[in-house]
Amino acid sequence: MLVAAAVCPSPPLLVPEVAEGAAPELDALRAACLDAVAVLAAARPERLVVVGPAGPDAAGTYPQGAPGSFRGLGVDLDVRLGDGGPAGERRLPQSLTVAAWLLTRTAWSAAPVTGLGVAQSLGTDECLAAGRALVGTGERVALLVMGDGSACRTVKAPGYLDERAEPFDKLAARALGAADTAALAGLDAELAGELQAAGRAPWQVLAGAAGEAALRGALLYEDAPYGVGYFVAAWS
């Protein structure tokens, strides 16, 4: 049973050491993310699953203690997914590495943590099925769902300007803020791919997990710094 969910974007710039001089620009985003994670702890889950986009080679499950690193970005910073020592050599994808950093910032200890990297090519039906599988154990499960909106909001965005990007992001933000699982399931996977919206697949995993849970949502942050849609939402 899904008892709570937090939705956060996954740019490495969330980490102040990575952002360096630009770190203050995202202070409000960081604060919203930490508030959303606090909602998860308050729900007293028996298990937390961190879900985020991943490349084909990084898709799949990750155990508690799985390692992640920001060294590839020139920062001497390593993290682990929840408490625990080494758990294999397979390193977390970027989205789950950022999530692990967020959990470290909140001193997460409310429940064991595992991770799920979701291939961005995964179809809607497969995403919904993956979400249902996450909550089919009878446990009280919480989800920390990582993923960005479109990357095409301005001419300086990673994907340049696409006029379809803002309407797509507005639709996604409304759905996340209202905990509207039908609207999330209805997001166009092909359009999301064209707009480089990495959050689409994880959001649809969330929609499958929520099912008929009737959770209430709140949108804590919505903006597009650097031309990329970032949303923070809490469901409880």
N, C-alpha and C positions, 0 to 999 in steps of 0.2 A: 504494500500500500504506500502510495506517495503521500507524505505528510507535509512536505515543504519543498520549495525550489528557489534557487537564486540564479539569475541570468546576468552574466558579466561579459564584456568584450575581452579580447585576449591579446592586445598589442604588448610587446615587450616594454614599450614606453611607460606602462603602468609602474614598472620598477624604477624608482628614482635613480638608482645607480646606472641604469641603462639610459634614462632620459637626460641625465646630467643637468645642464643649464636650463633645459626645457621642462624640468620636473614640475615646477609650480603651476605650469599651464594645465596639468591634469590633476591637481589636488582635489577638485570637486568630484571628479570621476573616481579617484581612489577612495574617497570618503564614502561615496555611494556604494561602491563594491563591498567595502567592509561592513556597511550597514546591512546589505543584502545577506552576507554570510552570517551575520549575527542572527538573522531570522531563522536560518537553518538550525543553529545551535538551540534556539529557543523552542524548536519543535521536538526536541529530544528524540532524534532518530536512532534507530539501531544500526544503521549503515548509511554512509555517505558515498555517493558515486559521483565522480567528477567526469563530465562529458565534454568533449571538445573536438574540433576538426583536426584531421590528421591526414598526411599523405598516405598513399597506398601501402607503403612499407611500414608505416607507423600505426596503422589502424589495428584495433583489437584491444584486449584488456590489459590492465597494469595492476600489479599488486600493491598493497600498502608498502611504503618504503622505497618504491621505484625512484630512481634518481633522475634529476633534470639539471640543466646547467645553462647559464647565460654566457659562458666563456666564448662561444662562437660569435658573440656580439662584442667581444673585447672587454667583458666585465668578469672579474674574478669572484663569481658568485655561483654556488651550487645549492640545490634544494632537494628535498625528498617529499614524496606524496604521503603526508601524514607522518606520524611517529614511526620509528623503527629504523633498523640498520639496513645494510645493503639487501636489495631484493632483486638479484639478477643483474645482468649487464645491459639489458635493453633500456635505453634512455627514453624519457617522456618526450612526446612531441611538444612543440612550442606552446600550444594552447594549454596543455596540462601542466607544463612547467610554470606558466604564469599563475595557474590555479593553485599549484603547490605553494608558490610564493605568497599568494593571498591567504591561504590557510595558515602559513607560518606567521603572518602579520597578526592574525587573530588568535594565535596560540590554540588552534583547534584541538580539542580533546573530547568532543561530545560523542564521537562514535568512530569505529574503524572506517578507513577510507580506501576505496579502490578507484581505478580510472578506466575510462572507455574512450579510445580514439576512434572517431567516426570518419570514414572516408568521405570526402566532399562529393564524390560521384554517387554515393548511395541514394537510391531512389526513395521517393516518399513512402511507399508501402513498406519498404525494408526498414526505414527509420522508425516508423510507427511500431512495427513488430519488435524492433530492438528495444524500444521504450517499454513496451508491455512486458518483455522478458525481464527487464531490470526490476520490476516491482511484483513479479509473479511468485516471489518466495514466501510471502506472508509476513515479511519483516516490515517494520516502519522505516521507509527509505526516504532520504532526502537527496536532491540532485543539485549540484553546482554546475551549471551549463555555461560553457564558454563559447564565444563566437561573435564576430563583427557583422555589421550590416554591410551595405554596398560600399565599394571602394571607388565610386565614380561620381562623387558629389560636386567636385570642382575641377577646374582645368589642371590643378596641381595635385589632384588625387592620384593614387597609384594606377588607377584604371582610366584616368582622364575624365572628362565630363560626359555624363550620359543623362539625358533628360528623364529617363525612366527611373533613375536611382532614387530621387527624393520621394516620389509616390510609393515605391517599393518599401523604403525605409519607414515611411509614415504608417503604412499598413502593418508592417512587422511590429513597430513600436506600440500601436494600438492593441494588437493581439497580445503582446507580451504584458502590457500594462493591465489588460482585462482578464488575463489567464484564459484567453479564448483559444481553446485547443482546435476547434474547427477551422478558425482563420489561419492558425499556424500550419495545420495540415494542408490547407489550400494554397500555401505559398508555391509559386511556380518554380520548380527546381531548375528548369532550363534558363529562365530569366535570372534567377539567383546566380547561376554560374556565369552568365554573361556580365553581370554586375559585380562579380567577385565577392559576393556576400557569403563569407565563410561560415556564418552562423546558421544558415538555412537548415542543414542536415541535423546539427545538434538540437535546434529548436523543435524540429519535427520528432526527434527522439523524445524530447520533453512532452510533446503533445501526446505521443503514444503512452508514455508513462502516466500522465495525468488522467487519461481516460475519463471516467465518471467521478473523479475524486472531488469535484466541485470546489476547488481551491479558489481563493480570492487573490487577485493580483494588484500590485501597485508599481507604477513606473517611477523609479527613483532618479533616473538620469536619461536625457536624450539630447544628443548633440552630434556634430560631424566635424570635429577638429581634424585638420589635415585631409579633409575631404572624404573621410571614412565614417560611416554611421556607427555610433557607439550607444548602446542601450544598457541600462541596469534595471532589473525588475526583481521583485520579491513576491513569491506565491506562498500563501499559508492558509 
